Each structure stands twice: as C-alpha cells, then as structure tokens.
Amino acid sequence: MIVMTSITFVWGGRLTYQFYKKDGYTLKGEDYRWIYVKEVFGDNTVFLQIFNLLFVVIYQNILLFLLAVPQIYLLKVDSDTTFSLFDAFIAVLYVGFGIS
C-alpha cells in the first residue's frame, strides 16, 4: 500500500510540475491543450461545453476512479498481503509508463 501511494504521490507531483512549467497556475494561464480543442470546435460554446462535460467531468473522473480501485481493493479486502517480486515488477512497469 505504501508503494502504491508513493508512486501515485510522485506521479501527481510530476503532473503538477508539468502544469506549472506551462504557466497553468498564472491568472491568465490556460491549459495548453485547450488551444487544440478550440481549433477543432471553433467558437461553438455548445460543443465546448459538451466536450467539457463528457471528457473533463465524466471521463477523467472515471479514469481517476479506476486508478484508485487497486488501492481501495488492497485497503479493504487484501491488506495482509506481503510485498512480492511480482508487486515490484508491476510497480516498475507503472513508473516506466508514467515517465514515458
């Protein structure tokens, strides 16, 4: 559980730093990907709001939930399990995919 939480914490820190590098925390800052979204949808606010609802609000929350499911499972069901070589392998894969 500690390894999973630590990896998630480092991953969140990396995302925060990347957002900071792209001036996401300034008052005039905007996520750089919105430029591409606005190119696709133009000034049509209805489509932008639908995209925001479907992708940002629903899809990303489902994705975050699915990332948390293994930790929830480990906490509630299988908390007595020892850390194995397989767990280390999966942690290395997780970190490797997070770096790329």
Secondary structure as GFF3:
##gff-version 3
##sequence-region A 1 100
A	DSSP	alpha_helix	2	21	.	.	.	ID=ss1
A	DSSP	alpha_helix	33	41	.	.	.	ID=ss2
A	DSSP	alpha_helix	45	51	.	.	.	ID=ss3
A	DSSP	pi_helix	52	59	.	.	.	ID=ss4
A	DSSP	alpha_helix	60	76	.	.	.	ID=ss5
A	DSSP	alpha_helix	85	99	.	.	.	ID=ss6
###
